[in-house]
Amino acid sequence: MLQKILSLLFLLSLSLAPLHAQQVQEQKRSRSVFLFPEFQDAKIKQSFGRYAKAKANIYLKDGSLMYMENGKIMRAYTQGIFGVTFGDTLEFMKVDSVMARVVARDGYNFLLCLTTVNMKRYREEEAGGTGLDYFQFEDFNVFMSLNEDRRDDDLGIPLQDKYFFSAKGFIFPANETAFKKAIAPEQQQPFKVLMQNRFWSWKDPESLKMLLEFLPK
């Protein structure tokens, strides 16, 4: 295991070094409070291996699963729901009551990403007069973009990513404290070696994918 991790670290340092500074500064944005411009055909995974089909979307305010019913946007009640798949490949798993995208998997272990509106930055930009037009969406008590194509210099709503791991159904945040509790004692030293690599980051999905090797199979 240690030799494998050292080899991965070497490859990681070669691939990430020129990109690391730029990656940290990258700010994701959206011109809509929904993941998709239009509601998409989706398969909703339920208990006992059942699936339901719906026109669905992901609400970026908090990662909620939304669906269309008789022309009205509804928030899904997620008890008994485990995830949702859009198309054939874009898969989300439930984290608490919201939906996080599956970034990578290794057997029954997953790296998940919850993308939501960065409300702190949004309020700062709106207060600073950057012209982010909005109105109150009364059903959900949040804002929505007035005009997604209003002008080129409208940068859109700032987003943020939060990562999680799912290890055989147990979901925990992607941070050092939580992850150390999920791995066996003999993996602590290789994990410590990985943490010392200056190109490795808890905010980088490519770095986090490496940690799937440490989780129990």
C-alpha positions, -999 to 999 in steps of 0.1 A, spaced: 0 0 0 28 25 10 47 19 -23 15 24 -43 7 57 -25 42 70 -30 39 63 -67 6 80 -69 20 110 -51 48 113 -76 23 113 -105 1 137 -87 29 162 -82 37 161 -119 1 166 -130 -11 192 -105 19 215 -100 13 239 -129 -25 239 -123 -27 241 -85 -27 279 -81 -52 285 -108 -75 257 -95 -77 272 -60 -88 305 -74 -115 292 -97 -150 304 -89 -179 283 -103 -210 302 -113 -245 296 -127 -270 318 -145 -298 298 -130 -307 285 -95 -313 251 -111 -286 227 -123 -303 223 -157 -319 251 -177 -350 228 -182 -363 199 -161 -348 166 -173 -360 130 -175 -348 113 -144 -349 80 -126 -354 84 -88 -340 55 -68 -363 44 -40 -362 18 -12 -364 -19 -20 -348 -14 -54 -377 5 -68 -374 35 -93 -398 63 -102 -396 84 -133 -401 121 -133 -391 154 -149 -366 166 -123 -339 191 -115 -314 200 -87 -321 232 -69 -288 249 -63 -299 270 -33 -294 239 -11 -291 208 -34 -328 198 -31 -344 174 -56 -372 192 -75 -397 177 -99 -426 188 -121 -462 179 -114 -490 192 -134 -468 221 -146 -459 231 -110 -424 229 -95 -424 207 -64 -397 198 -38 -393 161 -34 -399 145 0 -367 125 3 -376 99 29 -374 66 11 -353 82 -17 -317 72 -21 -306 91 -52 -315 102 -88 -299 96 -122 -302 120 -151 -297 104 -185 -275 73 -182 -245 86 -164 -251 117 -142 -258 102 -108 -267 118 -75 -269 103 -40 -287 116 -10 -267 133 17 -290 141 46 -320 154 26 -303 169 -4 -285 155 -35 -248 153 -41 -232 143 -74 -213 110 -77 -177 121 -87 -160 87 -84 -167 53 -71 -147 22 -60 -169 -8 -54 -194 3 -28 -175 35 -19 -182 69 -34 -168 104 -36 -197 129 -36 -199 166 -44 -227 188 -31 -229 220 -52 -249 249 -37 -251 287 -40 -224 305 -21 -249 327 -2 -222 346 17 -205 356 -15 -238 362 -33 -249 387 -6 -216 405 -7 -217 409 -45 -254 419 -44 -247 445 -17 -217 457 -36 -238 467 -66 -227 441 -91 -262 440 -106 -273 405 -98 -310 409 -105 -333 387 -85 -368 383 -72 -384 364 -44 -397 329 -52 -423 327 -26 -428 289 -25 -392 283 -15 -383 317 0 -353 322 -22 -343 343 -53 -343 334 -89 -325 350 -118 -346 375 -137 -330 370 -171 -303 344 -176 -291 360 -209 -295 396 -198 -259 408 -206 -225 393 -210 -210 410 -180 -235 394 -156 -213 367 -141 -241 347 -126 -247 333 -91 -215 321 -73 -214 285 -64 -195 264 -39 -186 227 -37 -186 205 -6 -173 170 -7 -184 138 11 -174 102 11 -199 73 12 -182 42 26 -206 12 24 -236 35 30 -220 56 58 -217 92 46 -192 116 62 -176 150 52 -143 150 33 -120 163 59 -90 149 77 -107 143 111 -136 124 97 -116 104 72 -90 92 97 -119 75 116 -130 56 85 -97 39 77 -79 9 94 -49 15 118 -24 0 93 -34 27 68 -27 56 91 9 59 81 4 59 43 -24 84 48 -1 106 68 24 105 40 -2 115 15 -13 145 37 23 158 36 22 163 -2 19 200 -8 1 195 -41 -27 175 -25 -59 193 -14 -91 185 3 -108 209 -22 -95 191 -53 -116 162 -66 -86 146 -83 -68 145 -49 -99 132 -31 -103 104 -56 -70 90 -43 -86 85 -9 -110 59 -22 -80 35 -20 -80 38 17 -116 30 24 -126 -6 35 -138 -27 5 
